[in-house]
Amino acid sequence: MSLSRAFAVSLILALGACTHMMGSDHASAAAAPAAASAPSPRAECATAHVTLYFAEQVASDEPVVTPLLNDFMGRIHACEAAGGQLRAITIATSADPGQSSADARAQIMRRQERVRAALVNLGAPTAKISGAATPADSVMGRRAEITADLY
């Protein structure tokens, strides 16, 4: 099974994409994202954000979240076409509650790697992608918050 198929099988869309700045409640426990930088003067380079939700099982092999990631990468490419640049992509995930710390770390890493593989498959530069952990959240906590810092 290819990485993109594995990604499609492991993720399911629960909510749509949204654009907003990450708040301080998304502080990293595992890897700190780059310090907040000045916003770009280009309208095309506003911070891009998408939220993906993980499910235990997905009945279909169809890439159900690909449209969200295509739109996310489209915003990055539009910024670059306007003369801007991608500074960083941060994938912030959390583990399901009730796990040992080792199991939680492993789950966070697996989720980040699935999202990273899908982004790289869509053209994101590997060197610009970093991971972060967020506190476990029992309500809608099975998610990946993906943010692109554009300038």
Secondary structure as UniProt FT lines:
FT   HELIX           3..10
FT   STRAND          11..12
FT   HELIX           24..26
FT   HELIX           43..45
FT   STRAND          48..54
FT   TURN            64..65
FT   HELIX           66..81
FT   TURN            82..83
FT   STRAND          86..93
FT   TURN            97..98
FT   HELIX           101..121
FT   TURN            122..123
FT   HELIX           126..128
FT   STRAND          129..133
FT   TURN            138..140
FT   STRAND          143..150
//
